[in-house]
Amino acid sequence: MDGQPLEPTLYTVKGMAILDNDGNRILAKYYDKNVFPTSKEQKTFEKNLFSKTHRANAEIIMLDGLTCVYRSNVDLFFYVMGSSHENELILMSVLNCLYDSVSQILRKNVEKRAVLDSLDIVMLAMDEICDGGIILDADATSVVQRVALRTDDIPLGEQTVAQVLQSAKEQLKWSLLK
């Protein structure tokens, strides 16, 4: 790094994580195997990151050579990590997309229990936002549209009991409103 400009790269995100209010991992994806090659190193970094950010008012921190942007809500902390030379505004747009997507998926009920109940769709949203460290989309609405699974399109035999009950509730609600 002797003053030469860095080559442009599409690999802008090193990782994304959602932690609970105790610093435990709910969901995390790391895209650069050189930064945290093992799960143990990832969890150590997450504990350190949480201890530095859980009482802070800021939205950004430099930690272990990474630029980390974060946001908290109720009992969850959302993090997006990038390299030290990464543009913070790009990382923040990914963070906002992640948070807004989860918020729309969970119908504004962004808390640990709701995320765990819809973990499969939240994981899909993470994959739609970023693939292998490359940012694919930063628009929450389009991410939600792509991951939204319409129960109307699934055959009854392949739906879970919860989906069948939810569908029945919706039909009953609309029949009563008519």
C-alpha positions, 0 to 999 in steps of 0.5 A: 500500500505504498500510495498506489491506488487500489484496483477496482473490485466487485468484492466489496462485502467481507461479511454480514451478520445478525446477532442477538442482544447477548452477542450470539450469532443468529445468522452470519455469512462471511465471503472472504475466507482469508479474513476469517477462515474458521468458525472459531475465528468468526465467533471470536470476531463477532464477540469482539464486535458486539462488545465494542458496539452494543452500547455505542451510538455510532453507526460505524467502527473500524475493527481488526482492519475491517470497516463495520457498519451496524444497526440495532433494533429491539433485541437484534444487531445487524452488521455489514463488514467490508475492507478498511478501504471500502466506501462506507456509503456502499456498506451502509446501503447494503446494511439498510437493504438488509434491515429493510428487507428483514423488516418487510419480510417480518411485517415490521416485527423485527425481533429475535423470535420472528427472525428465527421463525422466518430464518429461511426467508431471511437467509434467502434475502441475504443471498439476494443482496450479496453473493460471494461478497459481490453486491447484487442488489441494494433495493429492499423492495426488489429483494423482498419481491424475489424472496416472497414465497406465495402460498397460493402457488404451492400445492396443498400437499407441499404446504406446512401446517402453518401455511395452510392455517395462515391461508385459511385465516386469510380466506376467512378474514376476507369472507368476513370483510365482504 
